[in-house]
Structure formats: C-alpha cells, structure tokens
C-alpha cells in the first residue's frame, strides 16, 4: 500500500502523559499537513511542512505540541502533558508540488482519560 | 461565521434518490475540495475543482466562483454512499494558500 499511513491508529492515555504520533506520507510528496478533528467538526489545521521545513504552526497549538519532519520524509506529532481537551482525531495528509490534491491517512485517535 | 458553510448538516435519503449537498464560502479561493469520510476517520478526496463541473461515476461536483458556492450531487444513491461529505477550500490570498479550511461536513445516510 503506498497511501499515507499513520501510527498508532488509536491511543488511550492518562492525563499528563506524553504521546507521539507518526505519519508516513506518500513517497515523494513534499507537502505534509497535520489536522485535528473533534466530534461533529471538520478538520482544523495544525501545522504544515514543505520538505523538512515547518512553514506554519496554527495558533490552536499550544507549546505542548511539537511536530517534526526530519529529512523531509516521515513526520511526528508529539503532545506533552496531555489534557482531556486534546482528545481528538489527528489526521495527516500529504501532497506533491504546488497546491493540489491532498491524500489523507486514516488518522490517529487520541483519548485522554 | 465560519469561512466554509455546508448544508444540510444531516441528510437521510432512500436508495436511488438524487442527493445534493451544498457548500458556501466567504473567501476568495484557488480551489475547492470535496472529501468523503467514513466512520473510523479515513478521508478520501473526491474532487478538486476551481471552475465548472467535474463528474466521476455517480458523483458530480459543480462550482460557481462568482457566487462562492459549490454543490456535490450523487445520482442513484446507494447505502454504501453513507458517509460524511466535507467541503474544503484553499484560499488564494495571503500566505495561507497552501492549507485547506474545512466545513463541518454533511452526514449522509442512505437507507435501503
């Protein structure tokens, strides 16, 4: 399968713990996005990478959130000291070249108890 | 007011019915996407369009740039079409022309 893959698909954690999600984009896609989706809402933009450069980070993200894309391939999204409000689906998407079609992963669902 | 508004929020139809989902937006855009999301989270891109009309199988998407409005039509609907349909736009101004702004989605249920 050469689609966008995310891991883990579901993470249950206790408040205060750190969690990390991984996204493997489609090979040769230079654009990579992280979105967050809560129940009944559309996805909200979190951050964007072009190759290894993080070009924008949403004001929705507190300092507890950090994302990386070393070498411009896979990306990680880490949430430190999780809070119940962080419970959501975290979606990764990738695309090639200029603005164009995006391909989404299946998402990583976070539940903070 | 959200930049992207979809209607209806929920839609129930009988198998075989013609379905229309609407999307209105308030910003200038370079492209509009229609996406499908099934329970469990995965999102599939259906269409990306910047003008006119596109057709893929039983799905048709249209856009009117002047009216800032797009519609997604499903002909001969089937229970497997049941999903959330999401409209998303890419703004054409400022430095944010690389990211999508999403509507809240329309939950479609097609009954047999």
HADDOCK unambig.tbl for C-alpha pairs under 7 A between the chains (distance, minus, plus):
assign (segid A and resid 40 and name CA) (segid B and resid 104 and name CA) 6.81 0.50 0.50
assign (segid A and resid 41 and name CA) (segid B and resid 104 and name CA) 4.66 0.50 0.50
assign (segid A and resid 42 and name CA) (segid B and resid 102 and name CA) 5.52 0.50 0.50
assign (segid A and resid 42 and name CA) (segid B and resid 103 and name CA) 5.47 0.50 0.50
assign (segid A and resid 42 and name CA) (segid B and resid 104 and name CA) 4.06 0.50 0.50
assign (segid A and resid 42 and name CA) (segid B and resid 105 and name CA) 6.05 0.50 0.50
assign (segid A and resid 43 and name CA) (segid B and resid 102 and name CA) 6.10 0.50 0.50
assign (segid A and resid 99 and name CA) (segid B and resid 98 and name CA) 5.72 0.50 0.50
assign (segid A and resid 101 and name CA) (segid B and resid 48 and name CA) 6.50 0.50 0.50
assign (segid A and resid 103 and name CA) (segid B and resid 45 and name CA) 6.77 0.50 0.50
assign (segid A and resid 104 and name CA) (segid B and resid 43 and name CA) 5.66 0.50 0.50
assign (segid A and resid 104 and name CA) (segid B and resid 44 and name CA) 6.64 0.50 0.50
assign (segid A and resid 105 and name CA) (segid B and resid 42 and name CA) 6.18 0.50 0.50
assign (segid A and resid 106 and name CA) (segid B and resid 41 and name CA) 5.68 0.50 0.50
assign (segid A and resid 106 and name CA) (segid B and resid 42 and name CA) 3.96 0.50 0.50
assign (segid A and resid 106 and name CA) (segid B and resid 43 and name CA) 6.77 0.50 0.50
assign (segid A and resid 107 and name CA) (segid B and resid 41 and name CA) 5.95 0.50 0.50
assign (segid A and resid 107 and name CA) (segid B and resid 42 and name CA) 6.33 0.50 0.50
